[in-house]
Amino acid sequence: ELLDKIYQENKIPFFLILDNIKYTQNIAAIMRTAFAVGVNGIIVPPSHKPLVTDETIRISMGAAERIPLVEMNLFEAVKKLKEEDIRIVGVHMEGREYFKSNLKGPITLILGAEDVGVSTGMLDRADEKISIPMKEGIGSLNVSVSGAILMYEKLRQEVAS
């Protein structure tokens, strides 16, 4: 029903999947950026603890209460999104450099857990893998920073076209 609303409002579907991201600060920072960029919803795996807490709301500057959060099996989410012709893009250090990828149109970005990145099962289901190039000696960026770079790149590409 979230997709129906997006299409009724003539919006381009843009979702995030948070693949087992654990830290409240990262989740809240991602929510804040996602709301600022215009992400339509964030999909997370079912959790035994609430993701939207007073701390999440405070850190996200209220965005946690304003952006739709869907808890569901991530493999099932990918399947449903693909049925709607929404491209699935996994973030992985061995992916194509993000600025060489076309991020326009209906898309879902998969952001991975702080310690291990996007899971193999999710990467296997991605239509494309993208990366953020870095100088030697730095293995990765914080997931909220990576997410922000990629969300704004999608926005830049949409606005430029």
Backbone torsions as a table, in degrees:
resi	resn	phi	psi	omega
1	GLU	NA	-26.5	174.5
2	LEU	-63.4	-41.3	178.1
3	LEU	-63.1	-40.5	178.1
4	ASP	-57.5	-44.6	-179.9
5	LYS	-63.3	-41.8	-180.0
6	ILE	-61.5	-45.9	-179.5
7	TYR	-67.5	-37.0	178.2
8	GLN	-62.6	-32.9	-179.7
9	GLU	-89.2	9.1	-179.8
10	ASN	56.1	37.0	177.6
11	LYS	-97.2	155.2	174.3
12	ILE	-87.3	122.4	-179.4
13	PRO	-58.5	128.1	178.4
14	PHE	-142.4	112.0	-177.5
15	PHE	-124.3	161.3	169.5
16	LEU	-119.2	142.6	167.1
17	ILE	-113.5	124.6	176.6
18	LEU	-99.9	105.7	-174.7
19	ASP	-85.7	86.3	176.5
20	ASN	61.2	36.2	172.4
21	ILE	-71.6	130.1	-168.6
22	LYS	-102.1	-36.1	-167.8
23	TYR	-84.6	129.0	-178.3
24	THR	-54.3	-42.1	-178.3
25	GLN	-60.7	-41.0	179.6
26	ASN	-68.9	-44.7	179.4
27	ILE	-60.1	-44.9	-179.0
28	ALA	-65.3	-41.7	178.9
29	ALA	-64.5	-39.9	177.2
30	ILE	-63.5	-43.6	179.2
31	MET	-60.3	-42.3	-178.8
32	ARG	-63.1	-48.0	178.8
33	THR	-65.3	-42.5	-179.5
34	ALA	-59.2	-42.9	178.9
35	PHE	-65.0	-42.1	-179.5
36	ALA	-63.2	-35.3	-177.0
37	VAL	-83.0	-25.3	-179.0
38	GLY	102.9	23.4	174.6
39	VAL	-60.5	138.0	-176.2
40	ASN	-79.9	-24.5	-179.2
41	GLY	-177.3	158.2	178.9
42	ILE	-120.1	130.8	-178.4
43	ILE	-109.3	129.7	-179.3
44	VAL	-131.9	156.4	176.0
45	PRO	-70.0	155.3	176.7
46	PRO	-55.8	140.0	-177.0
47	SER	-129.7	149.4	177.0
48	HIS	-83.6	-7.6	177.5
49	LYS	-124.6	146.9	-179.1
50	PRO	-66.5	137.0	177.9
51	LEU	-83.7	-32.4	179.7
52	VAL	-94.6	103.7	179.7
53	THR	-121.2	175.0	176.3
54	ASP	-57.2	-38.6	179.6
55	GLU	-66.3	-43.5	178.9
56	THR	-61.7	-43.7	180.0
57	ILE	-62.3	-43.9	-179.2
58	ARG	-64.1	-50.1	-177.2
59	ILE	-65.6	-36.2	-178.3
60	SER	-82.4	1.6	-177.8
61	MET	58.0	36.8	177.0
62	GLY	90.0	-9.9	-177.8
63	ALA	-62.3	-29.6	-179.2
64	ALA	-60.1	-27.0	178.9
65	GLU	-88.8	-10.4	-171.6
66	ARG	-111.0	-16.1	180.0
67	ILE	-105.0	133.0	180.0
68	PRO	-61.2	133.1	178.3
69	LEU	-119.9	121.0	-177.3
70	VAL	-113.5	122.5	175.2
71	GLU	-98.9	118.5	177.5
72	MET	-162.2	166.9	175.4
73	ASN	-58.3	126.3	-174.0
74	LEU	-67.5	-35.7	177.5
75	PHE	-63.9	-40.9	178.1
76	GLU	-65.4	-38.8	178.1
77	ALA	-61.0	-46.4	179.6
78	VAL	-60.7	-43.8	179.4
79	LYS	-58.6	-47.2	-179.3
80	LYS	-65.6	-41.2	179.6
81	LEU	-63.9	-42.2	178.4
82	LYS	-63.9	-35.8	177.0
83	GLU	-61.8	-25.0	178.3
84	GLU	-95.2	13.0	-179.4
85	ASP	60.1	37.3	174.7
86	ILE	-100.6	120.0	-176.5
87	ARG	-69.8	140.6	-179.2
88	ILE	-107.9	121.5	-176.9
89	VAL	-121.6	117.0	178.4
90	GLY	-93.0	143.6	178.6
91	VAL	-97.5	120.2	-176.2
92	HIS	-151.5	141.6	-174.7
93	MET	-61.0	-19.7	178.9
94	GLU	-100.3	12.1	178.4
95	GLY	-80.3	176.7	177.3
96	ARG	-69.3	144.4	178.2
97	GLU	-57.9	130.1	-171.0
98	TYR	-56.7	-33.3	-177.7
99	PHE	-77.0	-5.9	174.0
100	LYS	-98.0	0.3	-178.1
101	SER	-104.9	147.1	175.9
102	ASN	-87.9	110.0	-179.2
103	LEU	-102.3	10.6	179.3
104	LYS	-75.8	156.7	176.8
105	GLY	87.7	-174.1	-178.9
106	PRO	-63.5	125.1	-173.4
107	ILE	-151.3	151.6	170.6
108	THR	-128.7	125.6	175.3
109	LEU	-95.9	132.2	175.4
110	ILE	-101.2	118.4	176.0
111	LEU	-105.9	136.7	-172.2
112	GLY	-102.3	167.4	-178.9
113	ALA	-55.4	149.5	-174.8
114	GLU	-55.8	-39.7	-172.9
115	ASP	-92.6	-26.9	-174.4
116	VAL	-125.5	-5.8	-179.2
117	GLY	76.8	-160.5	-179.9
118	VAL	-71.6	134.6	-178.2
119	SER	-65.7	154.4	179.3
120	THR	-57.9	-42.3	179.6
121	GLY	-59.5	-39.1	178.5
122	MET	-74.3	-40.9	177.8
123	LEU	-60.9	-38.0	178.7
124	ASP	-62.7	-26.7	-178.4
125	ARG	-91.9	-7.4	-178.5
126	ALA	-74.1	143.9	175.1
127	ASP	-76.5	-27.2	-178.0
128	GLU	-153.0	152.5	174.8
129	LYS	-120.3	133.2	179.0
130	ILE	-125.2	158.9	-179.5
131	SER	-137.7	166.0	173.7
132	ILE	-110.3	116.2	-177.7
133	PRO	-66.6	144.6	-179.6
134	MET	-141.2	156.0	175.2
135	LYS	-69.6	157.7	178.0
136	GLU	-60.0	147.1	177.6
137	GLY	100.2	-15.0	176.5
138	ILE	-115.3	118.3	-176.9
139	GLY	-79.2	-35.3	-177.4
140	SER	-164.5	167.7	173.7
141	LEU	-103.0	162.5	172.1
142	ASN	-58.0	141.6	-175.2
143	VAL	-60.2	-33.4	179.3
144	SER	-71.9	-31.9	176.5
145	VAL	-70.1	-47.7	177.6
146	SER	-57.3	-46.9	179.5
147	GLY	-58.4	-43.4	-179.2
148	ALA	-63.0	-45.1	179.0
149	ILE	-57.0	-47.1	-175.0
150	LEU	-73.6	-37.0	176.9
151	MET	-63.6	-42.8	179.7
152	TYR	-71.9	-28.7	174.4
153	GLU	-65.3	-41.7	176.8
154	LYS	-61.4	-46.2	178.8
155	LEU	-59.3	-43.9	179.7
156	ARG	-59.5	-45.4	-179.5
157	GLN	-64.8	-39.1	179.9
158	GLU	-66.1	-43.1	-178.0
159	VAL	-69.6	-35.3	-177.5
160	ALA	-73.1	-17.4	-175.4
161	SER	-90.3	NA	NA
